[in-house]
């Protein structure tokens, strides 16, 4: 009962999943801290690989007790993965060719990343609204 907050959101067969989340977090932090030694492009590829593996685990195992929570976790990792992939394209473009074209490209990519993340935040807010999460604010 005392540690139910650690595994209460997961199915009984997946009570270990919080450990998986902690390992994922440790690996992402390690990639961020020690990845500079291999260069930013390879560091981003490491992060993308970790996010993809996490996404595949979430889809395969479906550890969450509530379907909505599991779908939200999948959307969260998917949003991070897609944002990382789109941002990775900035390192692929040859900057030396045309500075003006790169400026336009980077602004478009920035707008796409912003739109992806805004859509994710709006989808979370919509789900909370549908669950009547903000009902207490109406009384004020």
C-alpha positions in Angstrom: 0.0 0.0 0.0 2.8 2.4 0.8 4.4 2.2 -2.6 1.2 1.9 -4.7 1.9 5.3 -6.3 4.8 3.6 -8.1 2.9 0.9 -9.8 -0.8 1.7 -9.4 -1.1 3.0 -12.9 0.1 -0.2 -14.4 -1.5 -3.6 -14.9 -0.7 -6.3 -12.3 1.5 -8.2 -14.7 3.5 -5.0 -15.5 4.1 -3.8 -11.9 7.8 -3.5 -12.9 7.2 -0.9 -15.6 8.2 2.0 -13.4 11.7 0.5 -13.4 11.6 0.5 -17.2 10.7 4.2 -17.2 13.6 4.9 -14.8 16.1 3.0 -17.0 14.8 4.9 -20.1 15.3 8.2 -18.2 18.8 7.2 -17.1 19.8 6.2 -20.7 18.4 9.5 -22.1 20.3 11.5 -19.5 23.5 9.5 -20.2 23.0 10.2 -23.9 22.6 13.9 -23.2 25.5 14.2 -20.8 28.1 11.9 -22.4 26.9 12.1 -26.0 28.8 15.3 -26.8 31.9 13.2 -27.2 30.5 11.5 -30.3 29.0 14.6 -31.9 25.6 16.1 -32.0 24.3 14.1 -35.0 25.2 10.7 -33.5 24.0 11.9 -30.1 20.6 12.6 -31.7 20.6 9.2 -33.3 21.2 7.6 -30.0 18.2 9.5 -28.5 16.0 8.6 -31.5 16.9 5.0 -31.1 16.1 5.0 -27.4 12.8 6.7 -28.0 11.9 4.3 -30.8 12.7 1.3 -28.6 10.6 2.8 -25.8 7.7 3.4 -28.2 7.9 -0.2 -29.5 7.9 -1.5 -25.9 4.9 0.6 -25.0 3.0 -0.6 -28.1 3.9 -4.3 -27.5 3.5 -4.5 -23.8 0.7 -2.0 -23.1 1.6 -1.8 -19.4 -0.9 0.9 -18.4 -4.0 -0.1 -16.4 -6.2 2.5 -18.2 -6.3 2.5 -22.0 -6.3 6.3 -22.1 -3.2 6.6 -20.0 -1.4 4.1 -22.3 -2.5 6.0 -25.4 -1.3 9.2 -23.9 2.1 7.7 -23.1 2.4 6.4 -26.7 1.5 9.8 -28.1 4.0 11.4 -25.7 6.9 9.3 -26.9 5.7 9.5 -30.5 5.7 13.3 -30.3 9.2 13.3 -28.8 10.4 10.9 -31.5 8.9 12.8 -34.4 10.2 16.1 -33.0 13.7 14.6 -32.8 13.5 13.2 -36.3 12.4 16.5 -37.8 15.1 18.4 -35.8 17.7 15.9 -37.0 17.0 17.0 -40.5 18.6 20.3 -39.7 22.0 18.6 -39.3 21.6 16.8 -42.6 21.1 20.0 -44.7 24.3 21.4 -46.2 24.6 24.8 -44.7 27.5 25.9 -46.9 25.4 25.9 -50.1 22.9 28.6 -49.4 22.5 30.5 -46.2 19.2 32.1 -47.2 17.7 28.7 -48.1 18.9 27.2 -44.9 17.3 30.1 -43.0 13.9 29.5 -44.6 14.3 25.7 -44.1 15.1 26.1 -40.4 12.1 28.4 -39.9 9.8 25.9 -41.6 11.2 23.1 -39.5 10.9 25.2 -36.4 7.2 25.9 -37.2 6.6 22.2 -37.8 8.2 21.2 -34.5 6.1 23.9 -32.7 2.9 22.7 -34.4 3.6 19.1 -33.4 4.1 20.0 -29.8 1.2 22.4 -29.7 -1.1 19.6 -31.1 0.1 17.3 -28.4 -0.5 19.8 -25.6 -4.0 20.6 -27.1 -4.8 16.9 -27.3 -3.9 16.5 -23.6 -6.0 19.5 -22.6 -8.9 18.1 -24.7 -8.7 14.8 -22.9 -8.7 16.5 -19.6 -11.7 18.6 -20.6 -13.6 15.5 -21.7 -12.9 13.9 -18.4 -14.4 16.9 -16.7 -11.0 17.7 -15.1 -11.6 21.4 -15.1 -15.0 21.3 -13.5 -13.7 22.7 -10.2 -12.6 25.9 -12.0 -16.2 26.7 -13.1 -17.2 27.1 -9.5 -14.8 29.9 -8.9 
